[in-house]
Amino acid sequence: MKCRICGKKAVVCLSHHKLALCKEHYPQWFKRQVLKAISEFKMFSKNERILVAVSGGKDSLSLWKVLVELGYKVVAFHIDLGISGFSEKARQVCEEFARTIGSPLIVYSVKENFGFTIEEVVKKLRRKDYCSVCGTFKRYIMNRFAVERNFSAVATGHNLDDESAQLLSNVLRWDLGYLGRQFPVLPKSEGFAKKVKPFAFLTEKEIVSYAVISKIPFFDEPCPYAREATSPVYKRALAMLEHEMPGTKLRFYKQFLKSAKPLFEKEAKKEVKLEKCEVCGMLTSAKVCSVCRIVEKVKNAESRKDRVS
């Protein structure tokens, strides 16, 4: 198959777009899709400071590179979770990539800031919901960092596969609150930074293709605790539909945003009384936020262990 633009040999074929492109023109097309999403949903401008969450994987490093090349003011932010045999490798990938593209990177160590790693939290509290604990800490850390340092938005590498899988999960559970909030942009509000997803309309295949063509040395090892995650189940179901009917994921997500989301917005806009956490001062629906409650439980567990020993 030949590139639609120049006639050279195509390296990427996108059946749902009825498009084939060579290694020269595919990155250009990819960046235009990102610009289109940023513009259409008014995510941010080139005068604003953007905090880009980077894990070391293909999505976040590709997003970081694209935004830098498009001329946005970005600072990458990596959270070192302290997972044995995993976090150190991911951190090194991010640090090396920062040097390669000449862009600033901030590394936040959970161990240095909280006194323990996420892995230690799960073990000390004997919790099995590792992904839930990890997600709670990551959202808290990124939001607090962005708010306290006045970043205009936090950009994440969530892609169309992620968004359509989350949408399917929310629909099957009829989680009205989440359905009302599922959008490429979550606006800034008191105590919460603006959250944006510039890759929301790009598939995992499209992002992998961009990363490979651009020779991005991304970290490809799965988290050793990711076995409990349910999103792969929904992704496999949607992948089967996509194989039979190319474009299913994009139509599913776009039609939801256009036709269904407005029906759930009232639910999302229901006022939840928020107050400052008595410990850290961040806004929460309880007297003490979930992160501070976990920290207190870890301290209590350590105290009991010391008394026994």
C-alpha positions, 0 to 999 in steps of 0.5 A, a space after each residue: 500500500 502506498 502513502 496517500 500524500 507522496 505515493 511512497 511505501 506506507 508504513 501505517 495503515 489506518 482502516 477506520 480512517 481509510 488512510 495509509 501513510 509513510 514514515 515521513 507523513 505519519 508523524 505529521 498527521 499524528 501531530 495534527 490530530 493532537 492539535 485538533 483535540 487541543 483546539 476543539 476542546 480548548 485544552 490549553 494555549 502556548 502561553 500556559 504552563 502544562 504539567 505532563 504526567 509521564 510514566 515512561 510508557 509509550 503514551 506519556 513519552 509520546 505526548 511529552 515529545 509531541 507537546 514539546 515539538 509543537 511549542 507548548 510550555 511543558 514540564 514533565 512529572 514522574 512519580 516514583 512509586 517505589 515498586 521493586 524491580 519496576 519503578 527504578 527502570 521506569 524512572 531511568 527511562 524518563 530521566 534519559 528521555 528528558 536529556 534526549 529532548 532537552 525538556 524539564 522533568 520533575 521526579 517525585 518520590 513517594 518514599 521520600 515524601 511519605 516515608 514509605 512506598 506504595 508497595 509498603 502501603 499495600 503490604 503493611 495494611 494487607 490490602 489487595 486493591 493495589 491499583 486503587 491505592 496506587 491511583 489514589 496516591 497518583 491523583 492526589 500527588 499530581 493534583 496537589 503539585 499542579 495546584 500549589 505550583 500554579 500549572 494551567 493544566 495536567 495533561 495525561 496520555 489516556 488514549 481512545 482505547 482507555 477512554 472507550 474501555 472506561 466508557 463501556 465499564 461505566 455504562 455497564 455499571 450505569 455509574 451516572 456520576 462518572 458518565 457525566 464527568 467523562 470528557 477530554 477536559 475536566 475544568 479547573 475548580 477550587 482546589 483542583 487543577 484542570 485535567 486534559 487528555 490530548 490523546 483521547 481520540 488516538 488509538 493505542 495502535 496509532 500511538 505505538 506507531 508514532 513512538 516506533 517511527 519516532 524512535 522513542 525508547 519507551 518502557 514496555 514492562 507491565 506493572 507486576 501488580 496490574 493483574 487486578 486491573 479490570 480495564 483489559 477485559 473491556 479493551 479485549 471486548 472492544 478490540 473484538 468489535 473493532 476487528 469486525 467493524 473498524 471505527 467502533 471505538 471512535 464512534 462509540 466515544 464520539 457519539 457518547 460525547 455528542 449525544 449521551 453525555 449531556 444527559 448525564 451532566 446534571 448528575 455530575 454537576 450535583 454539588 458535593 460539599 467539600 471541605 479542607 482536609 484536617 491534615 493536609 488542607 486539600 479539599 475532600 468530601 470527608 474531614 480527612 482525605 483518603 490519602 491522609 487516612 491511608 498514611 495514618 493507618 500505615 503509621 498505626 500499623 508501624 506503631 503496633 509492630 514496634 510495640 510487639 517487637 
